[in-house]
Amino acid sequence: MRAPPDIFLGLSYDGPMQQRPIPSTGEMLPIVGVGTYRGFDVGGDAGTRARLTEVLKLVVATKGGVVDSSPMYGRAEDVSGALLQEANLRNRAFIATKVWTSGQARGIAQMEKSFKLFRTDRIDLMQVHNLLDTRAHLDTLAGWKKEGRVRYVGVTHYHSGAYNELEAALNNEKVDFVQLNYSLDDRMAEQRLLPLAEHKGIAVIVNLPFGGGSLLSEVSKQPLPPFAKEIGASTWSQVLLKFVLGHPGVTVAIPGTGNPTHMAENLAAADGDLARGREAILKWAKGRL
């Protein structure tokens, strides 16, 4: 079925995207990718899938942008894998997904399914989702990494209430990446986790850079402050993303979206002097958040 005409089609990102190194190898990653939670959990509607293909095209135009998914995201792995294959984009994307189950055997079965859903024999980053049975899965992944089935391994969580456990995992396990929540209204990661990751040479992926949606909804009720234009931000989402990207310990942020216009805006947030932008945002936020 042919996709209907769509105003989103043909959007582009002018780039080039700023990149930061994965500490364990020095490989460079674009600092903005995409999360597939909700946005990619869709059916077969041609128009919806065409828009998601445009999102993926924008991400890979940054030369290796992260596409992050999980078995707990409904159909997102399958949809992402199918669209990447159909558009011949697989080798241009950095595929990250997760294992989210208990027991080594169940973990192996779930991860094998992820390979099939992504239509690939190699996944760039496999992460233990929400620290569920971390040791069992990392044992499996250590072997798969040696075999070249996965290139990097990591651990994740989405809530600052789990930071003690996440800190212990970073101290006790050999991982290349940690994925965690970090935003202007929840800066707890700055206290111990971001410095620890930097000290141990672990790349940091930030989920929920908009505060899980609540922060963006709240600030969007206000007009953009005058400094926004000075730091190259034309939307509140860009302001919030520039704050996160302005932290030198952040490797990549993965705001979730299935909207090509929002994806293009997110990518453009990586432009400019991010450290300077972060200072302006912090000055504005003092006493407000």
C-alpha positions as CSV (number, residue, x, y, z in Angstrom):
1,M,0.0,0.0,0.0
2,R,1.4,3.3,-1.0
3,A,1.8,6.0,1.7
4,P,-0.3,9.1,1.2
5,P,1.3,12.5,0.7
6,D,2.6,13.9,3.9
7,I,3.8,17.4,4.9
8,F,6.6,15.8,6.9
9,L,8.3,14.0,4.0
10,G,11.4,15.7,2.7
11,L,12.5,17.2,6.0
12,S,16.3,17.3,6.3
13,Y,19.0,17.9,8.9
14,D,21.8,20.1,7.6
15,G,24.4,19.0,10.2
16,P,27.1,18.0,10.6
17,M,26.1,16.8,14.1
18,Q,28.5,17.3,17.0
19,Q,29.9,14.0,18.2
20,R,31.4,12.6,21.4
21,P,33.6,9.5,21.9
22,I,32.6,6.2,23.4
23,P,35.3,6.1,26.1
24,S,36.0,2.3,25.8
25,T,36.9,2.5,22.1
26,G,37.1,6.1,21.0
27,E,34.4,5.6,18.4
28,M,32.5,8.8,17.8
29,L,28.7,9.0,18.3
30,P,26.3,11.9,17.3
31,I,25.1,13.5,20.5
32,V,21.3,13.2,19.6
33,G,19.6,10.0,18.7
34,V,16.0,8.8,19.1
35,G,14.1,6.7,21.6
36,T,11.4,4.4,20.2
37,Y,9.1,4.1,23.3
38,R,5.5,4.7,22.3
39,G,6.3,6.5,19.1
40,F,7.3,3.3,17.3
41,D,4.8,1.0,18.9
42,V,2.4,1.2,15.9
43,G,0.5,-1.0,13.5
44,G,0.5,-1.1,9.7
45,D,-0.9,2.3,8.8
46,A,1.1,3.4,5.8
47,G,1.1,7.1,6.7
48,T,2.3,6.5,10.2
49,R,5.1,4.2,9.0
50,A,6.1,6.7,6.4
51,R,6.5,9.3,9.1
52,L,8.6,7.0,11.2
53,T,10.8,6.2,8.2
54,E,11.4,10.0,7.9
55,V,12.4,10.1,11.6
56,L,14.9,7.3,11.0
57,K,16.3,9.0,7.9
58,L,16.9,12.1,9.9
59,V,18.7,10.2,12.6
60,V,21.0,8.3,10.3
61,A,21.8,11.5,8.4
62,T,23.9,12.4,11.4
63,K,26.2,9.5,10.5
64,G,25.6,6.7,13.0
65,G,22.8,8.1,15.1
66,V,21.5,6.0,18.0
67,V,18.1,4.3,17.6
68,D,17.2,2.9,21.1
69,S,14.5,0.3,21.8
70,S,13.5,-2.5,24.1
71,P,11.3,-5.6,24.2
72,M,9.1,-3.7,26.7
73,Y,8.2,-1.1,24.1
74,G,5.5,-3.2,22.4
75,R,6.1,-3.4,18.6
76,A,8.9,-0.9,18.6
77,E,11.7,-3.3,17.9
78,D,9.9,-5.0,15.0
79,V,8.7,-1.7,13.5
80,S,12.2,-0.1,13.8
81,G,13.9,-3.2,12.3
82,A,11.4,-3.4,9.4
83,L,11.7,0.3,8.5
84,L,15.4,0.3,8.7
85,Q,15.6,-2.7,6.4
86,E,13.0,-1.4,3.9
87,A,14.8,2.0,3.7
88,N,18.3,0.3,3.5
89,L,19.4,2.2,6.6
90,R,20.5,-0.5,8.9
91,N,24.3,0.0,8.3
92,R,23.9,3.7,8.9
93,A,22.3,3.5,12.4
94,F,23.7,2.6,15.8
95,I,21.2,0.1,17.1
96,A,20.7,-0.1,20.9
97,T,18.2,-2.4,22.6
98,K,17.7,-4.2,25.9
99,V,17.1,-7.4,27.7
100,W,14.3,-7.3,30.2
101,T,13.6,-10.6,31.9
102,S,14.8,-12.8,34.7
103,G,17.1,-15.9,34.2
104,Q,19.9,-16.5,31.7
105,A,17.9,-18.8,29.5
106,R,15.0,-16.4,29.2
107,G,17.4,-13.6,28.6
108,I,19.1,-15.4,25.7
109,A,15.7,-16.2,24.2
110,Q,14.6,-12.6,24.4
111,M,17.8,-11.2,23.0
112,E,17.7,-13.7,20.1
113,K,14.3,-12.5,19.3
114,S,15.6,-8.9,19.2
115,F,18.1,-9.9,16.6
116,K,15.3,-11.3,14.5
117,L,13.0,-8.3,15.0
118,F,15.8,-5.9,14.0
119,R,16.6,-8.2,11.0
120,T,20.3,-8.2,11.9
121,D,23.1,-10.5,13.0
122,R,24.8,-7.8,15.0
123,I,23.5,-5.3,17.6
124,D,25.6,-2.3,18.4
125,L,24.6,-2.0,22.1
126,M,22.7,-4.5,24.3
127,Q,21.7,-3.1,27.7
128,V,20.3,-4.8,30.8
129,H,17.0,-2.9,31.2
130,N,16.3,-1.5,34.6
131,L,19.0,-3.7,36.2
132,L,16.8,-6.8,36.0
133,D,19.1,-9.9,36.6
134,T,22.1,-7.9,35.6
135,R,24.8,-10.5,36.4
136,A,23.1,-13.3,34.4
137,H,22.7,-11.2,31.3
138,L,26.1,-9.6,31.4
139,D,27.7,-13.1,31.6
140,T,25.9,-13.9,28.3
141,L,26.8,-10.6,26.7
142,A,30.5,-10.9,27.6
143,G,30.7,-14.0,25.4
144,W,28.6,-12.4,22.7
145,K,30.8,-9.4,22.7
146,K,33.9,-11.6,22.1
147,E,32.1,-13.3,19.2
148,G,31.1,-9.9,17.7
149,R,27.4,-10.4,18.0
150,V,27.1,-7.3,20.2
151,R,29.6,-4.5,20.0
152,Y,28.9,-2.8,23.4
153,V,27.1,-3.7,26.6
154,G,25.4,-1.5,29.2
155,V,22.9,-1.1,32.0
156,T,19.9,1.2,32.3
157,H,17.4,2.7,34.6
158,Y,14.8,5.5,34.2
159,H,14.4,6.7,37.8
160,S,16.7,8.4,40.3
161,G,15.3,6.1,43.0
162,A,17.5,3.4,41.6
163,Y,20.7,5.4,41.5
164,N,22.3,3.4,44.4
165,E,21.8,0.2,42.5
166,L,23.0,1.8,39.3
167,E,26.1,3.1,41.0
168,A,26.9,-0.3,42.4
169,A,26.5,-1.8,38.9
170,L,29.0,0.8,37.4
171,N,31.5,0.0,40.2
172,N,31.2,-3.8,40.0
173,E,30.4,-4.7,36.4
174,K,32.4,-4.2,33.1
175,V,30.1,-2.1,30.9
176,D,30.6,0.3,28.1
177,F,27.4,2.3,28.5
178,V,25.0,3.5,31.2
179,Q,21.6,4.8,30.3
180,L,19.9,7.0,32.9
181,N,17.4,9.8,33.3
182,Y,18.6,13.4,33.5
183,S,16.8,16.7,32.9
184,L,16.7,20.3,34.1
185,D,14.2,19.3,36.8
186,D,15.9,16.1,37.9
187,R,19.7,16.7,38.2
188,M,20.5,14.0,40.7
189,A,22.7,12.2,38.1
190,E,25.2,15.1,38.4
191,Q,26.0,14.2,42.0
192,R,27.6,10.8,41.7
193,L,26.7,9.0,38.5
194,L,27.9,11.3,35.8
195,P,31.3,11.8,37.6
196,L,31.5,8.1,38.2
197,A,30.9,7.3,34.6
198,E,33.5,9.8,33.5
199,H,36.0,8.4,36.0
200,K,35.4,4.8,34.8
201,G,35.3,5.5,31.1
202,I,31.6,4.7,30.6
203,A,29.5,6.4,27.9
204,V,26.3,8.0,29.1
205,I,23.0,7.8,27.3
206,V,20.3,10.2,28.7
207,N,16.7,9.2,28.5
208,L,13.8,11.5,29.6
209,P,15.7,14.7,28.8
210,F,12.4,16.5,28.9
211,G,11.6,15.4,32.4
212,G,9.3,12.6,31.3
213,G,7.0,15.0,29.6
214,S,5.9,16.9,32.7
215,L,8.7,19.5,32.5
216,L,8.2,20.2,28.9
217,S,4.4,20.6,29.3
218,E,4.9,23.0,32.2
219,V,7.5,25.3,30.6
220,S,5.7,25.3,27.3
221,K,2.9,27.4,29.0
222,Q,5.4,30.2,29.2
223,P,6.9,32.3,26.3
224,L,10.5,31.5,25.4
225,P,12.9,33.6,27.5
226,P,15.0,36.2,25.6
227,F,18.2,34.2,25.9
228,A,16.8,31.3,23.9
229,K,17.5,33.0,20.5
230,E,21.0,33.8,21.7
231,I,21.8,30.1,22.3
232,G,20.1,29.0,19.1
233,A,16.9,27.6,20.5
234,S,13.6,28.3,18.9
235,T,11.5,25.9,21.0
236,W,11.3,24.8,24.6
237,S,12.3,21.3,23.7
238,Q,15.6,22.7,22.3
239,V,16.2,24.7,25.4
240,L,15.8,21.6,27.6
241,L,17.8,19.4,25.3
242,K,20.6,22.0,25.1
243,F,20.8,21.9,28.9
244,V,21.4,18.1,28.9
245,L,23.8,18.2,26.0
246,G,25.7,21.0,27.6
247,H,27.0,18.6,30.4
248,P,30.4,17.3,29.2
249,G,29.7,13.9,30.8
250,V,26.7,13.2,28.5
251,T,27.6,11.2,25.4
252,V,24.2,11.1,23.7
253,A,20.6,12.0,24.5
254,I,17.7,10.0,23.1
255,P,14.4,11.9,23.3
256,G,11.6,9.8,22.0
257,T,9.5,10.8,19.1
258,G,7.6,9.5,16.1
259,N,7.2,13.0,14.6
260,P,9.7,14.0,11.9
261,T,9.3,17.7,12.7
262,H,10.1,17.1,16.3
263,M,13.1,14.9,15.3
264,A,14.5,17.7,13.2
265,E,14.1,20.1,16.0
266,N,15.8,17.8,18.4
267,L,18.8,17.3,16.1
268,A,19.1,21.1,15.6
269,A,19.4,21.4,19.4
270,A,22.9,19.9,19.1
271,D,24.2,23.0,17.2
272,G,26.1,25.8,18.7
273,D,28.1,26.3,21.9
274,L,26.4,23.9,24.3
275,A,28.4,24.8,27.4
276,R,27.5,28.5,27.0
277,G,23.9,27.5,26.4
278,R,23.8,25.4,29.5
279,E,25.2,28.3,31.6
280,A,22.4,30.6,30.4
281,I,19.7,28.0,31.0
282,L,21.0,27.4,34.6
283,K,21.0,31.1,35.3
284,W,17.4,31.3,34.1
285,A,16.2,28.2,36.0
286,K,17.6,29.4,39.4
287,G,14.7,30.1,41.6
288,R,12.2,28.8,39.0
289,L,12.8,25.1,39.1
